[in-house]
Structures are given as C-alpha cells and as structure tokens.
C-alpha cells in the first residue's frame, strides 16, 4: 500500500473514510459505501489487505472513476452489474451484494428477475439458473407479500397470463382488470392485500402484456366476452369484478352482459361515457406521436414528485407504453372512446363501488359521480390523495376501500 493510504476507518455516518487525501480513493470508498453498504466496503478492505495494487485499482479507478463519470442511477449500476456477473457465471457473494444494492436503491424483484432473464439470452440458461439459486433466499426475505401463482391459459384466439393470489381462500373470487397500455402487474401491491380475504385473479387484456399480438380489440364488449371465457376456463361461476380505468369500462360492460356471473362491481378511476379526445390518442399514435403521448400519460397518471423520483410504477408504466404496438394502442383507445353505458347503469342490479381519486387528472370525480347517481345499489368513495393510478400510488387506500366494500356485500348491506 502506498504511503499515506491506510485501510479506511468509519465515520459517524457509517461510511468508510480513508485517511488518504487521494480524491480517487476517497470517492471510491464513498461510492462503494453508498452503492452497497458495509459489506462492499469490507470486501474492498480485504482485497487491499491481500493484494494492495489490485485493491487500489478497484477502489480508485473502479468505484472512484465510475462515481465521478456515472450517468445512470445507483439502481441501474447495481442491475447492470448483476447482469454482467450472471454472464460471467459468478456465483460468489458478489452477485448477492449487487442484488442487495439493487433492492436498496429501489429495484423491484420483477426488475431483478428480468435482468437475469435477459442475461440468459446471451450467457446461457445454466448461468442464469446459478444466479437465481444464489439470490433466491435474498429476494424471498425482501418480499413484503407472497408472490402470485402464474399460468398461461388460452382464451380462444389468444393466450393470456393469469396471476392468482390467495388460491386457498374460499368464497367469491375477485377479478381485477387493469388499465390501458399496462397489464396485471399494476395490481402487485393491491392484490396481495385483498388475498387475505379472497382468491384474487389478475389477467392481461387482449393487446396488453402477455396477450400482445392477439387479434385486435374490436370493442369493450369484445373484451367483456374474453372475460366470460376466462371465468369459464377457470371454472368460476360468479365473481366480484373490479376494474381500473380501461378495466373499469370493461367491468361495466361485462356486468351488463353477464349479470348472472357478477356478484358485485367496482369501477375505479373510470367513466361510463366516452369522449372524442380518447379517439384522438389513437390517431396521434398512428401519426407518429407516441413520445408526446407517453409524456402526457405519465403526467395524467402520477403525482409530479413520484415521476421525479422515478418510482417503480413510473418506470413500469413508461416501459409498458414504450413497448406498445401502435395498432394495439389505437384499437384500445378507440374502444374506450366508444364507451357508452351510463344510460344502462340503472339496469345493473348488483352492488357497485364507485372509487374515485381527488387528484385524478383522467377520470375526474365529476365523471364518476354520475355512475353512482344512476346506480340502484351504489357506494361512492373518493380517496384523497387519490390519482388515476391509485392502485399503484395509493395501494393501501385502494385495498382498504375494496375490502370494506366486499365486507358490506358479504353482509348483505348493499
């Protein structure tokens, strides 16, 4: 070790602080501590003790150089390193350290698994399997909820991915229907909360998620018939049908067409009447304006501070829209623009929860109150805070409202 470069000690903040004044070393240990905490620092100290030249190089030029010229986030740094280590076949504690770092900086389990899956395409399945085995316990310990059971099922002319939570629960199942351009993953923080009291099922609508590439959506009624087939395949006679945004429109059409298969209905962040503006989003996409539409969507959907923080659901929504096929986006928006069931709401003779959000910039409360007023048996709840993507931004409030509604339905109070 060079003169003046002693093994680092700890500051009051718990960060490794070398006594040297060399900027690269100072920044290297700062970056290592910030990225991955004390475990990484201890590994670097041990490396310096056994191979001083290599240790200095890694600290000063690896971590120090990377931190001074980094353009990505710490989460991205950690995830890219997990991918590299997977490709190298590294099964030491390094892949675990960087997985911990990814979790520390906001990566979801889904993002970590997607990183490993991507690496497998270039490095081979055996190396990806080794990484999965190495980090499985870590991911399991970090989970807030038990993951769903997944299966792919056929719905006539296409396949969809079904995620099931609380499969052991008895009683009427809950089916959750997602928003336009997203998929069943949007309920990742709501579905497990509901699964404490019910079997919960999410699926990907035609033209979304796993069901991308299916024959194009013709109408909301078309999607309602897909849902009926889903219930048939899953041997579900009757369900509590809860939909958000686009999914809320599908839920209304399904209930009107198949009242005998619906015990209760929840319309979240949606409307019962379309608008020409919705069809214009189809036309603009076809004219090549998807980037503008993405920006507008994120602003409508999420709180500004969460967009700035690039929370998991903002990343997820951005990726989903970026990967959309224009023809599927256009078909979905034209179906939504043709929404026209407000005059038929009085025909619905099952309990309805109308769940609105005070800060929703898409389905404003004034668009949703008419559903409540037209319904025979309705309950209106407005979450504050409550945004258009409240199932991701305010999952606790959404789950509480849904469980309270379900309890009232169970007790015959609606």
N, C-alpha and C positions, 0 to 999 in steps of 0.2 A: 504494500500500500504506500502511496506517495506521501512525502512529508506533509503534515497538516491535514491529512484526510483520515480521521479516526472513524471508527464504527459509530453510526449515529445513535443518539440518545433520544428520549421522548420529551416533548414539550408538554405544557399543561393541557393542550388540546388533544393529546394522544397521538400527535403526528410525529413521525421520525424526523429529527432535526440534526443533520450532520454538523460537526463543529467547523468543517472546512468552509471557506468563503467562495469556493469554486461555484459559479452560478449553475452550471450543468448538474452538479451533484445535488445542490440544494433543490433545484426544480425537479430533478429525477425522483428524489425521495418524496417530495411533495406530491408529484403526480401519482406515484405508486400508492401512497397512503390514501389519497383522495379516491383513486380508482377502486382499490380492493382492500384497503384497511391493513390491519396489523399483520395478518397472515402473509400478505405480499411483502411487507417490509421485513419480516423475519426471514423470509426466503432469500431476499436480496442480501441481508446481513450475513446469512450463512454462506451464500455464494462468494461474497467478498472475503470471508474468512478462509475459504478453501482455495479460491482462485482469484486473487486480488485484481489481476489485469482484466479478466472477464467480468468480474463484478463491477469494476469501474466503468467498463464499456457499456454494460447493460443499464446501469443506473444513469450515467451521464448522457449517453448517446441514444439509448433505447427509450427510457422513460423521460429523461430530460429533453431530448430532442423532439420526441413525439408531442410532449405537452406544449412546447414553445411553438410548434408549427401545426398543431392539430386543427382540423376543420370540422370534424364530426363531434358528436356528443360522447360523453363517457359511456352511455349505454351502447352506442354504436361501436365504440372502441372495444368494449367487452365482447359484444356479439360477434364482431369480425374475428376476434382472437379465438373464440370458441370454434368458429368455422375453420380457421387455419389449423388449430390443434387437432380437430377431428380429421381433417385431410391428412395431417401428418401421422395419424394413428397414435397420438399421445394419450396414454392412459394413466399418467401420473397425477399428482394433485393439481397440476397447472390448469387442466380443463375445469376442475371443480372450483378453483379460485376465481377463474374468469366467469364461470356461471354465477357464482355468488356475487361478483361485481355487477354482472348484467342485472340480476334481481335487485341489487342495492340501488341501481340507477334507473329503476322503473320498467325494465323489460318484463313482459308477461311470460308465463310458461309457454303459451302458444307461440310467441316470438322466438323463444329459445329452441323449441322443438322444430319450428320452421327453418331455423338456421341449420340445425343438424340434418334435417331432411334435404335441404339444398346442398349441403356439403356432400351428402351421399351420392348425388348425381355425378360428382366429379372424382370423389375419392373412393367410392365403393361402399356398398351396404355394410360389410363387416366392420369397417372403421366407425361408421355411424352407430352401429349397434354397440360397439365398445364404449363410445361416448355416452350413449343412452344409459347403459348399465352403470357407468361411473357416476352419473349425476342424478339418477332416478331418486335416490333417497333424499338428496338435497331439494329437488323440486317438490317431492312429496311433503317434506317438512315445511316448505314455504307456502303450501296451499292454504287458503282460507276456507275453501269448500272442496268437497269430494267432486272429482270430475265426472262428467256425464258418460253414459254408455253410448257409443256411436255405432250406427249401422247404415248401410246404403240400401235403399229399397226402390223398387220400380213403381212408378205411377203411370202406367200405360205407355205413353210416348216418350217418357224421360225418367231419369233416376234422380233421387234427392237424398240428402244426408239428414238423418234423423238423430237428434241428441236427446237422450232420455235421462231425467233426474228423478231420484226417489222412486225407482221402479217397483220397490216393495210396498209402497203405500197403497192403501185401499181407497175406495170412493171414486167419485167422478174425476177423471183426469183433466188437467189443464193443458190446452194447446196454445202456444204463444206464436204469433205471426209477426215477422219482422218488417222493418221499414224498407222503402225503395232504395235500391243500389247496395243494401247491406245483406246480411244473412242471419242465420240463427245464432251466431256468436254474439250478436248485440245484447242478448239476454244473459250473458255469462255471470253477471252479478245479481240478477233478479231471480232467475230460475232456481238456483240452489236455495235461496231463501224461501221460495214457495214450496220447495220439495220437502220441507219439514212437515208439511201438512197434506201434500198431494203428490201424485205422479205427474210430472211435468214433461211436456214434449215440445221441442222446437224442431223446425224443419226449414229447408231452403226453398223459397218460392221459385217457380219457373223463371228462368232467366237470371237467377241470383246464386251466388255461392257454388255449391256442388252441382246445382241444376242449370248452370250456364251452358249454353249451347243447345238447350232444348228448343223445340219448335216455339216460335214467338208467342207471347201472350196476346190473346185476342181481346180480352175484356176482364173486368173484375169478376163477372160471372164465370168465366173460364177458370180463374184461379179458385173460385169457390168450389167448382167441381173437382179440381185437383185435391182440395182439402177433404172433400167427401171420400174420394178414393183413398186418401191417406188413412182416414179413420177406418175404412173397410179393411185395408191391408193390416192395420194394427189391431183389428177386432175390437174397436171402441164403438159402443152403441151410442153413447152420448157424452159430450164434453163441455167444459167451461171454455169458451173461445175468447181469447184476449188478444187484440191486435193493436200495434202501434203504427201510427201514420198510415202508410200504404196498407200495412197489415190490418189496421183498424177498418179501412174501407172493405177489405176482403172479408173480415169478420162480419160486418154488417150484411154483405151480400150473401154470405154463407147462411147466416141466421134466417134471413128472409126466404132463402130457397130450401133450407133444411131445418125447419124449426124442431122437427122431431129428433134431430141429432144434437141440439144445442140446449144445455141446461141453463146457461147464463152467458151474457155477452159483456165484454169490456171494450170500449172504444177509447183508445189513448191517443192524444195528440193528433187528432184526425178531424175529419168533417164528414158531412153527408151529402154535400153538393160540390161538384167540380167547378173549375174556373178556367177560362181561356189561357190564363197565364201558365197553367200547368202544361198545356199542349205546346206552348211556345218553347218550353225547355227541350222538347223532342226536336222541334225544328232547328233550334240553335245548335244542338249537338250534331245534327246532320249537316249543318253548315260549317262545322269545324270549330265550335266554340266551347269544347269540353273544359279547357283550362279555366275559362271565366265561370262556367257553371260550377266547377269544383270549389272555387273561391266563394262564390255566393252560397253554396250549400253549407260549407263549414261555418260561415258567419250566421246563417239562419239556425243551424243546428245546435251550436255550442256557445257557452259563455266565452267572452274575449280572453279572460285570464287562463282558461283551460286550453284555448288554442295557442296562446303564447307559451304555456308550459309544455305543449305538445304531449298531452296526456295520452294514455294507451288508446282510448276510444277515438281521439282525434287522428292518431296515426292509423288506426284500423279503418276509420271511415275514409280517410284520404286514399289509402291503398285500394280500398274497395272501388271507389269511384275511378281512380286512375286505371284500374284493370277492366273496367266495364266495356262491353261491346256496344258501340253506338246504337246498333239496331235493337238491342235488348233494352237499353236505356230509353230509347224513343218509344218502343212498344209499351213499356211500363208507364211512362208519363202520359201517353195518350189514353191508356186505360184509366188512369187516375183522373184525367181531365173529364172523362165521361161519367164520373161518379154522379149518381142521381137517385138517391134513395130517401131523401128527407121526408118526402110526402108519404113514404111507405113505413116510416118508423112506427106509426100507431098500430100497424099490423103485427108488430113483434110483441109476443105475449110471454116473454121470459125476462127475468131481471137484467137490467142494464146498468153498468157503471160507466159514467162519462168522466174520464180522468184527464183534466186539462192542466196546463202549466202557465203560471203568471207571466213568465219570461219567454214563452214560446213565440218565436217570430214567424212560424209557418202556419200552425193551426192555432190561431189566436182563440182565447176563451170565448169571444163573441161568435166564433164559427161553431163552437161546440155546444154552447148553451141551448141552441135550437133543438139539438138531438135530445137533450134532457127534457125540454119542454114538450116535445112531441111524443115522448115515450109514455107507455101506460105504467110501467114499473121501473122507475129510474132513480139513480143516486148520482148526484153531481159532486165531484171532489176537485178542488183546484190546489195544486201544490205550489208553494212559494218558499224557496225557489223551485221552479219547475220549467225546464227548457223543452225544446222539441225532442231532443234525445234524452229525455229524463230517465229512461231505463238504464242509461249508461252514466249520466252525470248525477242523478239523484236516485240511485237504485234502492236505498233503504226506504225512502219515502214512497216510492212506487210499490215495493213489496208489501209495505205496511198497508197501503190503501187496498191492494188486491186481496190480501189475506183478510182484512176487515170485511170487504165486500163478500168474499167467499163464505165467511162465517155467518153473515146475515142470510145468505142464500141457503146455507145448510140448516139454519134455524127457522126458515120459512118467514123471515121478516120482510122480504121484498116480493 
